[in-house]
Amino acid sequence: MKTWLSSFLAAAALFAVAPAGAADFPSQIVRIVVPFAPGGGTDAVARLLADRLTPALGVQVIVENKPGGNSVIATRQVALAPADGHTLLLTTDIHAINAAYGAALPYDSLKDFAFVSQLTTSPLMLMTHPSTGIRTLADLVAKAKAQPGKLSFASLGSSSPHYLGFEWFKRMAGIDIMDVPYKGGGQALGDLLGGQVNLSLIVAGNGITHARAGKLVAIAVTSPARNAVAPDVPTFAESGYPEFALVDWYAILAPAGTPAPVVARLSREIGKAMHDPTVVERIAGVGLDPATGTPAELETLVRRDIERYRHMIALTGAKPE
């Protein structure tokens, strides 16, 4: 009887303790750390999310921009934060790219984080200036082969999906196009619109606006299927490159060891927030679509993209910034 009672009390104690993390959360301000400067897409999404999570969680949710180190500085800060759900990281596929390069990072991109929820997805669109005369991928490949090294591509540096994706395509097509790296997307787009560079990959929702205005030409989208914002623009796969697919994403991570009930609650609340009609409309303005899911689905996505970018890096010989 004594043995049974002891076992029962121990089990009861475990049962009482297990959900305590969720019961006590949140007990203070929740911070969303963004590894990029204010004003960009990640900052806009973080602030929309914070506005919705504040009433949902019952505490103030704030955004802390911490740019630098190609997102490594902010990512390390979150990895070292208390694992209680009060410090979150809004990151992008750069998290997978940094891991794929295999360089020494001050954290483990998988083991040091709890995966909470994906936020958005966005295909890229290959655009050109009308003066090039290029209208299709076939036109691009033909012109590049006829004039090796003459065409130019505006990239965002070797740690961006724009660079890696286009370098991958160049190897597939067997063409030589000059890479012109930029510090930010705004300057790259400005030079493309001005004709100073010939090509670039742009978030589809933004790119199609310039195409409809006649300022740029949409050549192909990087998603596996055509995108709703540009149903008339073919995919790379349809244009003769069936292996090519590339989609940007934003996601929320937390420090490893964050209690599962806390992660589950955050994931649920984030899912509701990102599908709020106002949020959907606002993020559509920066070319993003809501794409939430379970923590397990996000972890699968990150692991898959690390391997995908490793493949691109191996094929292209790209070097980290």
C-alpha positions in Angstrom: 0.0 0.0 0.0 2.8 2.4 0.9 4.6 1.6 -2.4 1.5 2.2 -4.4 0.8 5.5 -2.5 4.3 6.7 -3.1 4.0 5.9 -6.8 0.7 7.7 -7.1 1.9 10.8 -5.3 5.0 10.9 -7.6 2.9 10.6 -10.7 0.5 13.2 -9.4 3.4 15.6 -8.8 4.7 15.1 -12.3 1.3 15.7 -13.7 0.9 18.9 -11.8 4.4 20.2 -12.8 4.2 19.4 -16.5 1.8 22.1 -17.6 3.3 24.7 -15.3 5.3 26.3 -18.0 2.2 27.0 -20.0 0.2 28.1 -16.9 2.9 30.7 -15.9 3.4 32.0 -19.4 3.5 34.8 -20.2 4.7 36.5 -17.0 6.5 39.5 -18.5 7.1 41.3 -21.8 7.6 39.1 -24.8 10.3 40.3 -27.2 10.5 39.4 -30.9 14.1 39.9 -32.0 14.5 40.7 -35.7 18.0 40.3 -37.1 17.5 43.0 -39.7 17.1 46.8 -39.7 13.7 48.5 -39.4 11.7 49.2 -42.5 12.0 45.9 -44.4 9.6 43.1 -44.8 10.7 41.2 -41.7 10.2 44.3 -39.6 6.7 44.9 -41.0 5.7 41.4 -40.3 7.2 41.4 -36.8 5.2 44.6 -35.9 1.9 43.3 -37.3 2.5 40.1 -35.3 3.3 41.9 -32.1 0.2 44.0 -32.4 -2.0 40.8 -32.6 -0.1 38.8 -30.0 -0.3 41.6 -27.3 -4.0 41.2 -26.6 -3.9 37.4 -27.3 -1.2 36.8 -24.7 -2.3 39.5 -22.3 1.2 41.1 -22.1 3.1 43.7 -24.2 4.8 42.1 -27.2 7.6 44.3 -28.5 9.9 44.2 -31.5 13.7 44.5 -31.1 15.7 45.1 -34.3 19.3 43.8 -34.0 20.9 43.9 -37.4 24.5 42.8 -38.1 26.6 39.8 -38.7 24.4 38.5 -41.4 21.7 37.7 -38.8 24.2 35.8 -36.6 24.3 38.4 -33.8 20.6 38.4 -33.1 20.3 34.7 -33.6 23.0 34.1 -31.0 21.2 36.4 -28.6 18.0 34.4 -28.8 19.9 31.1 -28.5 21.4 32.2 -25.2 18.1 33.7 -23.8 16.1 32.0 -21.1 14.1 29.2 -22.5 10.7 30.5 -21.2 9.0 31.8 -24.4 9.6 35.5 -23.6 12.3 35.9 -26.2 11.6 34.9 -29.8 13.5 35.2 -33.1 11.8 36.2 -36.3 14.1 34.8 -38.9 14.1 33.9 -42.6 15.7 31.3 -44.8 19.0 33.0 -44.1 18.9 30.7 -41.0 19.2 27.7 -43.2 21.7 29.3 -45.6 24.1 30.2 -42.7 23.9 26.6 -41.5 24.4 25.2 -45.1 27.6 27.1 -45.5 29.1 25.0 -42.7 31.1 28.0 -41.3 31.6 28.1 -37.5 28.6 29.7 -35.9 28.2 30.6 -32.2 25.2 28.3 -32.0 23.8 25.1 -33.5 21.1 26.1 -36.0 19.0 23.1 -35.2 19.9 21.9 -31.6 19.9 25.4 -30.0 16.3 26.3 -31.0 12.7 25.3 -30.5 10.8 25.6 -33.7 7.5 27.5 -33.2 5.8 28.4 -36.5 6.4 29.4 -40.0 4.9 32.8 -40.8 5.0 33.5 -44.5 6.1 32.3 -47.8 7.0 34.1 -51.0 8.3 33.0 -54.4 10.8 35.1 -56.2 10.3 36.4 -59.7 13.1 36.8 -62.3 12.8 40.3 -63.8 14.6 42.1 -66.5 14.6 45.7 -67.8 12.6 46.1 -71.0 15.6 47.4 -72.9 17.2 43.9 -72.9 14.6 42.5 -75.3 14.4 39.4 -73.1 10.9 38.0 -72.6 11.4 34.3 -71.7 14.0 32.1 -70.0 14.8 30.8 -73.5 15.6 34.3 -74.6 17.8 34.9 -71.6 19.8 31.7 -72.1 20.2 32.4 -75.8 21.4 36.0 -75.2 23.7 35.0 -72.4 25.3 32.3 -74.6 25.7 34.7 -77.5 27.3 37.3 -75.2 29.1 35.6 -72.3 29.6 37.8 -69.2 27.8 40.8 -70.8 24.5 40.6 -68.9 24.4 41.5 -65.2 22.4 40.3 -62.3 21.7 42.3 -59.2 22.0 40.0 -56.1 22.0 40.6 -52.4 25.2 38.9 -51.6 26.3 35.3 -51.3 24.3 34.6 -48.2 21.0 35.5 -49.9 18.7 33.0 -51.7 18.6 35.4 -54.6 22.3 34.9 -55.2 22.4 31.2 -54.6 19.3 30.5 -56.6 20.5 32.4 -59.6 24.0 30.9 -59.5 22.3 27.5 -59.4 20.2 28.4 -62.4 23.4 29.6 -64.3 25.0 26.2 -63.8 21.9 24.4 -65.0 21.7 26.6 -68.1 25.5 26.7 -68.7 25.6 30.5 -69.0 27.9 33.2 -67.8 26.2 36.3 -66.3 28.0 38.9 -64.1 27.0 39.1 -60.5 26.6 42.6 -59.0 26.1 42.4 -55.2 24.0 45.0 -53.4 23.7 45.8 -49.7 19.9 46.0 -49.9 17.0 45.2 -52.1 15.9 48.8 -52.5 19.1 49.8 -54.2 19.2 46.7 -56.4 15.6 47.3 -57.5 16.4 51.0 -58.2 19.3 50.1 -60.5 17.2 47.5 -62.3 14.4 50.0 -62.9 17.0 52.4 -64.2 18.6 49.9 -66.5 22.0 49.9 -64.7 21.7 46.2 -64.2 19.9 43.8 -66.5 18.3 41.1 -64.2 17.3 40.4 -60.6 15.1 38.1 -58.5 12.4 40.1 -56.7 9.6 39.1 -54.4 6.8 38.1 -56.7 4.2 40.4 -55.2 6.4 43.4 -55.7 7.8 42.4 -59.1 4.5 41.9 -60.8 3.5 45.5 -59.9 6.4 46.9 -61.9 5.7 44.4 -64.7 2.1 45.6 -65.0 3.3 49.2 -65.1 5.6 48.3 -68.0 8.7 49.2 -66.1 10.1 45.6 -65.9 9.5 42.3 -67.6 8.5 39.2 -65.6 10.4 36.2 -67.0 9.6 33.3 -64.5 8.7 32.6 -60.9 10.7 30.3 -58.7 7.9 28.5 -57.0 7.0 24.9 -58.0 3.6 26.2 -59.3 2.4 29.5 -60.7 1.8 32.2 -58.2 -1.7 33.7 -57.6 -0.4 37.2 -57.9 1.0 36.5 -61.4 -0.9 33.6 -62.9 0.4 34.4 -66.4 4.1 34.2 -65.5 5.5 30.7 -66.0 7.6 28.8 -63.5 11.3 27.9 -64.1 10.1 24.2 -64.2 7.6 25.0 -67.0 10.3 26.9 -68.8 12.6 23.9 -69.1 14.3 23.6 -65.7 12.2 21.0 -63.7 14.6 20.7 -60.8 14.6 24.4 -60.1 12.4 25.6 -57.2 13.1 28.3 -54.6 10.7 29.9 -52.0 11.5 32.5 -49.4 10.0 32.1 -45.9 9.8 33.9 -42.5 9.5 31.9 -39.2 9.5 32.2 -35.4 12.1 30.3 -33.3 12.6 30.2 -29.6 15.5 29.0 -27.4 15.9 25.3 -27.2 14.3 23.9 -24.0 11.3 26.2 -24.2 8.5 24.1 -22.6 6.4 22.3 -25.2 3.1 23.8 -23.8 4.5 27.3 -24.3 5.7 26.5 -27.8 2.3 25.0 -28.6 0.4 28.1 -27.3 2.7 30.5 -29.2 2.2 28.4 -32.4 -1.6 28.5 -32.1 -1.7 32.3 -31.4 0.7 33.0 -34.3 -1.4 30.9 -36.6 -4.5 33.0 -35.7 -2.6 36.3 -36.0 -1.1 35.6 -39.4 -4.5 34.6 -40.9 -6.2 37.7 -39.5 -7.8 39.4 -42.7 -6.1 42.7 -41.9 -2.7 41.0 -41.6 -3.2 39.0 -44.8 -4.0 42.2 -46.7 -1.1 44.1 -45.2 1.6 41.5 -45.9 0.2 41.0 -49.4 1.4 44.6 -50.0 5.0 43.5 -49.5 4.5 40.4 -51.6 4.1 37.8 -48.8 1.5 35.1 -48.2 0.6 33.7 -44.7 2.0 30.2 -44.3 1.8 28.9 -40.7 1.9 25.4 -39.4 3.0 23.2 -36.5 6.5 23.3 -34.8 7.3 19.9 -36.4 6.4 21.2 -39.9 8.7 24.2 -39.4 11.6 22.0 -38.3 11.1 19.8 -41.3 11.2 22.9 -43.6 14.4 24.2 -42.0 16.2 20.8 -42.2 15.1 20.4 -45.8 16.3 23.9 -46.8 19.7 23.4 -45.1 20.2 20.4 -47.3 18.9 22.2 -50.4 21.2 25.1 -49.9 24.1 22.8 -49.2 23.5 21.3 -52.6 23.4 24.7 -54.3 26.6 25.8 -52.5 28.4 22.6 -53.5 27.3 23.0 -57.1 28.2 26.7 -57.4 31.3 26.9 -55.1 29.7 29.9 -53.4 31.6 31.4 -50.4 29.9 33.0 -47.3 30.1 36.7 -46.8 
